[in-house]
Every structure is written in C-alpha cells, then in structure tokens.
C-alpha cells in the first residue's frame, strides 16, 4: 500500500473520530438518527444472498463485516461475493488489503462507519452483512479499549508462543482470565498474546474491559437481525459449501496466497479453512492426509457456526432472530423492510 494512501486513511479515521467526539461534547445538539441495517448470522446461513436481495429491494449498499474478505485473493475460502453481485449492488470493505498487510477490529470500526457516512450522503441504506461477532460488536459499541502495545513485551510473548506453542499460553490465559479465554480458541495466537499483554500491563483481566458499561453510539439507529437455520439444516449447508469450495479450487487459492505471504499474516493464516489447508499443504499429501484435511475443514466450520450462535445469544435483545427455514425470502424481506420503515 502506498504511503499516501495510508496517510489518507489515517486522516479519515482521525477526522471521523473527532466528529463523533464533537457530537458528544456539544450540549443540546440535535443528533440525526440515521438508520443502519445489520444482518448477522452463522456461516453458510444464506445471509449474503439475503443481504443482496434486501439491498435491491430498499436501495441499499452492503458493507462486509467479514474479517477475511478485506484481503485480496482470499476469495473462495471466504465465500466472497462474486464480481457480478458486486457490480449489481455496491459492496464495501472487500479487497481493501493485500495479504501481507494488517487489518484489525479498530481499522474495521473506523472504515465501516466512514462507509455508512458516505452511503447516507448518497441517500442510500447501509446494510452491514457478516458473521464476525467481534467486528459487529465493535461497530455497535466502539472498538475495544486497552493500553497501547509495548513492543518489547509483545515481542517477548510472540517469541514465547512460537517456542512453547499456543496451547501453553492459552492455558496460562485461562488461569488468569477464564471468561476472556472462553471467547477465543487455543489457535487464536494474536488474541492470546494481546490478552496476556493487557494483563501484564494493567494487572486487570481483559474481560473487565468489556463493552457492558458502554453505550451504543447515539448517531445511528441500528436495525439488527440474526439470520439462522436449524442446526441440522445449517450443518448440511456447511458441508456442501466446503465441498463446493474444494471443487472451485480452494487449495489452489491457498497455494497461491502462501507464495504471497499468507503464513506470515497471523490473522489470515488462522482463518477457518485456510489454517487446515496450510496444514495439508505441509503434509505428504497422501489420500489419508486429504481425507483428514476435508474432515477437519468441515468440523472447524461447524464449530465456528456454534460459536457464532453462542456469541449472538449474548447480543439479545439487540438482535431479532429470524429463521430462514420458517419464512420464505419474500416474507423475511418484508419483515425487515417494515422494521426499517417503522423507524423512519
């Protein structure tokens, strides 16, 4: 990414933050309550297709809340919307980073809110679509707080996790802050390191830095929906999606990204499917290796769906749940349209 583009993004982030804070400080100011629709849901639930139909119906534009669709080249494994769909309806926060570049929840917060501002200026409807509970939560309540990183401490923790393995540091995190550890897995190296860093710097649990004491930003009115299906139906959809990804060339995609530095990206290399594919590519690639890869790929995807259900149960009653097996798309679209229009 060029230096000028980085500077431009940083300036946009600073000005947006200042504008938000200025609104909070001016007493009696009339804050416009513009509407933002949020469509969350587990992987393979059909939320992207549904979001496309909703955007067509109400004049919306889609903001991706998928933490990996930001990366150019991570297409098949993230079920990225096709070029045809993106030509039909404007999509945002897709292909905005190269695989060697960092992207985190703070970046998402500011860039997603900036997209909302521009979409509203065009008198269209922002529709945030995705399954990343952490990203969506930050969009609603603001990015997580915590002390700035200390390079020396961060480096020491990163070296330790590479030396002794993530299991050891994850167990340490569980002993120090079990509630926070329960929200991640032993494979989330970046979050394990950051959690231990915050505890070392503050002497406090990361779970105590929760959003529970925060109020939602008051300049938006959020229409939040969690689109889901019965788990047995959903798991069949997940397995079919995994099979289709493999037929579409998922392993070839990962091989190509590996040459571009995928393994060096601590977030992208641990994404569902990509981590399992990298493990397979490092193996002897026998038939048994391939069968094992497919099995763990599907299992990881199902486990991710379970965690998404758990995360968004904690978000109730903010999110209204909508079973897409119980309602055809036209009925479901009308329910959300009426909810949106009732807030106008």
SVG drawing of the C-alpha trace seen along z (x, -y; Angstrom):
<svg xmlns="http://www.w3.org/2000/svg" viewBox="-44 -23 56 66">
<polyline fill="none" stroke="black" stroke-width="0.4" points="0.0,0.0 1.4,-3.4 2.4,-5.9 -0.1,-8.5 -3.0,-6.0 -2.0,-5.0 -1.9,-8.7 -5.3,-9.4 -6.9,-6.5 -5.3,-7.7 -6.6,-11.2 -10.1,-10.0 -10.0,-7.9 -8.8,-10.9 -11.4,-13.3 -14.2,-10.8 -13.2,-10.2 -13.1,-13.9 -16.5,-14.4 -18.0,-11.6 -16.5,-13.1 -17.5,-16.6 -21.1,-15.5 -20.9,-14.0 -19.5,-17.3 -21.9,-19.8 -24.9,-20.1 -28.3,-20.1 -27.2,-19.3 -29.8,-17.6 -28.2,-14.4 -29.7,-12.9 -30.6,-9.2 -29.8,-7.7 -30.6,-4.1 -28.2,-1.2 -29.4,2.4 -27.2,5.2 -27.6,8.7 -25.6,11.2 -25.7,14.9 -23.6,18.1 -21.5,19.2 -23.5,20.7 -26.8,19.4 -27.5,17.5 -27.1,14.0 -25.0,12.7 -27.7,13.7 -30.4,12.3 -28.5,9.1 -28.2,8.7 -32.0,9.1 -32.6,6.7 -30.3,4.1 -32.1,4.4 -35.5,4.0 -34.7,0.9 -31.9,-0.9 -29.1,0.3 -25.3,0.8 -23.5,3.6 -20.7,3.3 -18.9,6.5 -18.4,7.5 -16.2,10.4 -12.7,10.1 -11.1,12.0 -13.0,10.7 -10.9,7.5 -7.9,9.4 -7.5,9.5 -7.1,13.1 -9.0,14.7 -12.0,15.3 -13.1,19.0 -12.4,19.7 -14.3,16.6 -17.3,17.1 -16.6,13.6 -19.5,12.1 -19.0,12.6 -18.0,9.7 -21.5,9.9 -23.1,9.3 -20.7,6.5 -21.5,4.9 -25.2,5.2 -25.0,3.8 -22.1,1.7 -20.1,3.6 -17.6,2.1 -14.6,3.3 -13.9,6.1 -10.4,6.4 -9.1,3.4 -5.9,5.0 -3.1,7.2 -2.3,10.4 0.9,9.0 -1.0,6.0 -2.6,5.9 -6.3,5.3 -7.9,5.3 -11.1,4.5 -10.1,0.9 -9.5,0.5 -12.9,2.1 -14.7,-0.2 -13.5,-3.4 -13.7,-2.3 -17.2,-0.8 -18.5,-3.9 -16.9,-6.0 -18.7,-3.8 -22.0,-4.4 -21.4,-8.2 -20.8,-8.1 -23.7,-5.8 -26.1,-8.1 -24.8,-11.1 -25.9,-9.2 -29.3,-8.8 -29.0,-5.0 -29.2,-2.5 -26.1,-1.0 -26.5,2.8 -23.8,4.4 -23.6,8.1 -21.3,10.7 -20.8,13.3 -17.8,11.8 -19.4,11.1 -16.3,9.3 -16.3,6.9 -20.1,6.3 -19.9,5.7 -17.2,3.1 -19.3,1.4 -22.2,1.1 -20.3,0.1 -16.9,-1.2 -13.6,0.6 -12.2,2.4 -10.3,0.4 -6.9,1.4 -3.4,0.0 -1.1,-0.7 1.1,2.2 4.6,2.2 6.9,3.6 9.4,5.3 6.7,7.1 4.7,8.0 7.9,9.4 8.7,11.5 5.2,13.0 5.3,13.7 8.7,15.4 7.4,17.5 4.3,18.6 6.4,19.8 8.8,21.6 6.4,23.4 3.2,23.4 -0.2,21.7 -1.6,24.4 0.7,23.4 0.0,19.7 -3.7,20.4 -3.7,22.4 -1.9,19.5 -4.6,17.1 -7.3,19.4 -5.8,19.3 -5.5,15.6 -8.8,14.7 -11.1,17.7 -14.1,15.6 -12.0,14.0 -10.2,17.2 -13.7,18.8 -14.4,16.3 -11.4,17.4 -9.7,20.7 -6.2,22.0 -5.5,21.3 -6.0,17.5 -2.4,16.7 -2.8,13.0 -5.7,12.7 -3.8,14.9 -0.7,12.7 -2.8,9.4 -4.7,10.8 -1.6,11.7 0.0,8.3 -3.0,6.4 -3.0,8.4 0.8,7.8 0.5,4.1 -2.6,3.4 -2.8,6.1 -6.5,6.4 -8.5,9.1 -9.3,8.5 -12.9,9.5 -13.1,6.4 -12.5,4.2 -15.9,5.4 -18.4,3.3 -21.0,3.7 -20.5,0.3 -20.5,-1.4 -23.5,-2.9 -24.2,-2.5 -23.1,-5.4 -26.2,-7.7 -25.8,-9.0 -27.2,-5.8 -30.4,-3.8 -29.4,-0.1 -31.9,2.4 -30.2,5.7 -31.2,9.2 -29.6,12.6 -30.4,14.8 -30.2,18.5 -31.4,22.0 -31.9,25.2 -28.5,26.6 -29.0,29.9 -30.0,27.9 -27.2,25.5 -24.6,28.2 -25.6,29.8 -25.3,26.5 -21.8,26.0 -20.6,29.4 -22.0,28.7 -20.3,25.3 -16.9,26.9 -17.2,29.5 -18.0,26.7 -15.1,24.6 -12.8,27.6 -14.2,28.2 -13.9,24.4 -10.1,24.6 -9.8,23.6 -6.5,25.5 -5.0,23.8 -6.1,20.5 -4.3,21.2 -1.1,22.3 -1.1,19.0 -1.7,17.0 1.1,18.9 3.6,17.7 2.3,14.1 3.0,14.4 -0.2,15.9 1.7,17.8 3.3,14.5 -0.2,12.9 -1.0,14.1 -4.7,13.5 -5.4,14.6 -3.3,17.8 -5.6,18.9 -8.8,18.3 -11.3,21.2 -10.3,23.4 -7.0,21.6 -5.3,22.9 -6.4,26.5 -5.4,26.1 -1.9,24.9 -1.5,27.9 -2.5,30.2 -0.1,28.4 2.7,29.0 1.9,32.7 2.9,35.6 -0.5,35.0 -1.5,38.7 -5.1,39.8 -5.3,40.1 -3.9,36.6 -6.5,35.3 -9.4,37.1 -8.2,35.8 -8.0,32.3 -11.6,32.4 -12.8,33.8 -11.1,31.1 -12.1,28.4 -15.8,29.2 -15.5,29.7 -13.8,26.4 -16.6,24.7 -19.3,26.4 -17.5,25.4 -17.3,21.8 -21.1,21.8 -21.6,23.0 -19.5,20.1 -21.5,17.7 -24.7,18.9 -23.2,18.5 -21.9,15.0 -25.1,13.6 -27.2,15.1 -25.3,12.8 -26.3,9.9 -30.0,10.3 -32.3,8.4 -30.3,6.1 -30.7,8.7 -34.0,10.1 -33.6,13.7 -35.1,14.8 -35.2,18.5 -34.8,18.6 -36.2,22.1 -39.5,20.9 -40.0,18.0 -39.5,17.7 -37.3,14.8 -40.2,12.5 -41.8,12.8 -38.5,12.3 -37.6,9.3 -41.0,7.7 -40.4,8.2 -37.1,6.4 -38.4,3.7 -41.3,3.0 -39.0,2.8 -36.7,0.4 -39.6,-1.8 -41.2,-1.9 -38.1,-3.7 -38.3,-6.5"/>
</svg>
